[in-house]
Amino acid sequence: MKLSPSAQKVQEALNRRGFAHLQVQELSASTRTAQEAAAAVGCAVGQIVKSLVFRGAGSGKPYLLLVSGANRVDVARLEAHLGERLEKPDAEYVRRVTGFAIGGVPPVGHAQPLEALMDPDLFQYQRIYAAAGTPFALFGLSPEELLALTGGRVVALKSG
């Protein structure tokens, strides 16, 4: 099956990084939200990786947060960890730094390098699912593969 251009861009990024065994799939059901994605693939909401982009208020640096679909980000806790106030950027900024629209932002294949911070709760699952460039595309992988793929670091992100 031929992938849409955005999903193909993610597959090519996976291939380039040595993860060609991970296959992007496009579904007929929406995967825009964690709940929709979990329903589409038949898994727990916590197995969905939310790729959230925040911007450092002082540095302007983009941060990619890879968060379990069951969790909300504790922004104050993250700001204390990073030593910088964070802003939730607009859709134009997200598209500029990632090359993708909100609702389909993948963990790889971005327009510029992004520092990835990964939710430790993702490690309670053997298989997780990440967005793949469109609100209908995703790919499955292990939490360890996601960490290796993104070069990220594990940081406590959730509130509560």
C-alpha positions as CSV (number, residue, x, y, z in Angstrom):
1,M,0.0,0.0,0.0
2,K,1.3,3.4,-1.0
3,L,1.7,5.9,1.9
4,S,0.6,9.5,1.8
5,P,3.6,11.9,1.4
6,S,3.8,12.8,5.2
7,A,3.6,9.2,6.3
8,Q,6.2,8.2,3.7
9,K,8.5,10.9,5.1
10,V,8.2,9.2,8.5
11,Q,8.9,5.8,7.0
12,E,12.0,7.1,5.2
13,A,13.2,8.7,8.5
14,L,12.8,5.3,10.2
15,N,14.7,3.6,7.4
16,R,17.5,6.1,7.5
17,R,17.9,5.6,11.3
18,G,18.2,1.9,11.0
19,F,14.6,1.1,12.0
20,A,13.3,-0.2,8.7
21,H,11.7,-3.1,10.5
22,L,9.2,-0.6,11.9
23,Q,6.3,-0.1,9.4
24,V,4.1,3.0,9.2
25,Q,0.5,2.1,8.6
26,E,-2.3,4.3,7.5
27,L,-5.8,3.5,8.9
28,S,-9.3,4.5,7.8
29,A,-10.0,5.6,11.4
30,S,-8.6,8.8,12.9
31,T,-5.6,8.6,15.2
32,R,-5.6,12.3,15.9
33,T,-6.2,11.9,19.7
34,A,-4.8,9.2,22.0
35,Q,-8.4,7.9,22.6
36,E,-9.0,7.6,18.8
37,A,-5.6,6.0,18.2
38,A,-6.1,3.5,20.9
39,A,-9.6,2.6,19.6
40,A,-8.2,2.3,16.0
41,V,-5.4,-0.2,17.0
42,G,-7.2,-1.9,19.9
43,C,-4.9,-1.0,22.7
44,A,-4.9,0.9,26.0
45,V,-4.8,4.7,25.8
46,G,-1.6,4.6,27.8
47,Q,0.1,2.7,24.9
48,I,-0.3,5.7,22.6
49,V,2.6,8.1,22.4
50,K,1.5,11.7,22.4
51,S,4.2,13.8,20.6
52,L,3.8,17.3,22.2
53,V,5.9,20.3,21.2
54,F,6.7,23.0,23.7
55,R,9.0,26.1,23.3
56,G,11.4,27.4,25.8
57,A,10.2,30.9,26.7
58,G,13.7,32.3,27.0
59,S,15.7,30.2,24.6
60,G,13.0,29.7,21.9
61,K,14.2,26.1,21.8
62,P,11.7,23.4,20.8
63,Y,11.2,20.4,23.1
64,L,9.5,17.2,22.0
65,L,7.6,15.5,24.8
66,L,6.8,11.9,24.3
67,V,4.0,11.3,26.7
68,S,1.8,8.3,27.5
69,G,-1.7,8.9,26.1
70,A,-3.1,8.3,29.6
71,N,-1.1,11.1,31.2
72,R,-1.1,14.9,31.3
73,V,2.1,16.9,31.4
74,D,3.0,18.7,34.6
75,V,4.5,21.8,33.0
76,A,5.7,23.3,36.3
77,R,7.6,20.1,37.1
78,L,9.1,20.0,33.7
79,E,10.1,23.7,33.8
80,A,11.8,23.1,37.1
81,H,13.7,20.2,35.6
82,L,14.7,22.2,32.5
83,G,15.4,25.4,34.3
84,E,13.3,27.3,31.8
85,R,9.7,28.5,31.5
86,L,7.8,26.7,28.7
87,E,5.2,28.0,26.3
88,K,2.7,26.0,24.3
89,P,3.4,27.1,20.7
90,D,0.9,27.7,18.0
91,A,0.2,25.4,15.1
92,E,2.4,27.3,12.7
93,Y,5.5,27.0,15.0
94,V,4.9,23.3,15.4
95,R,4.7,22.8,11.7
96,R,7.8,24.9,11.1
97,V,10.0,23.0,13.6
98,T,8.6,19.5,12.9
99,G,7.4,19.7,9.3
100,F,4.1,18.1,10.4
101,A,0.7,19.4,11.5
102,I,-0.6,18.9,15.1
103,G,-2.5,15.6,15.3
104,G,0.2,13.8,13.3
105,V,3.5,14.9,14.7
106,P,5.8,11.8,14.8
107,P,8.8,11.3,17.1
108,V,11.2,11.4,14.1
109,G,11.7,13.0,10.7
110,H,11.5,16.6,11.9
111,A,12.4,19.7,10.0
112,Q,15.1,20.5,12.7
113,P,16.6,18.5,15.5
114,L,14.4,18.4,18.6
115,E,15.4,17.4,22.2
116,A,13.1,14.5,23.1
117,L,12.0,13.9,26.7
118,M,10.2,10.6,27.2
119,D,7.6,9.7,29.8
120,P,8.8,6.8,32.0
121,D,5.2,5.4,32.1
122,L,5.6,4.2,28.5
123,F,8.0,1.6,29.7
124,Q,5.2,-0.4,31.4
125,Y,4.1,-1.6,28.0
126,Q,5.8,-4.0,25.6
127,R,4.4,-2.2,22.6
128,I,3.5,1.4,22.1
129,Y,2.2,3.3,19.1
130,A,3.4,6.7,17.8
131,A,2.0,9.1,15.2
132,A,3.4,8.9,11.7
133,G,2.9,12.2,10.0
134,T,-0.9,12.3,9.5
135,P,-4.0,12.0,11.7
136,F,-4.5,8.5,10.2
137,A,-1.0,7.1,10.4
138,L,1.0,5.4,13.1
139,F,3.6,2.8,13.8
140,G,4.2,0.3,16.6
141,L,7.4,-0.2,18.5
142,S,8.8,-0.9,22.0
143,P,9.6,1.9,24.5
144,E,13.3,1.0,24.2
145,E,13.2,1.4,20.4
146,L,11.5,4.8,20.8
147,L,14.2,5.9,23.2
148,A,17.0,4.8,20.9
149,L,15.2,6.2,17.8
150,T,14.8,9.7,19.3
151,G,18.0,9.8,21.2
152,G,15.8,11.2,24.0
153,R,16.1,11.0,27.7
154,V,13.6,9.7,30.2
155,V,12.1,12.4,32.4
156,A,9.1,12.4,34.8
157,L,6.6,14.4,32.9
158,K,3.1,13.5,34.3
159,S,1.1,15.5,36.7
160,G,-0.3,14.0,39.8
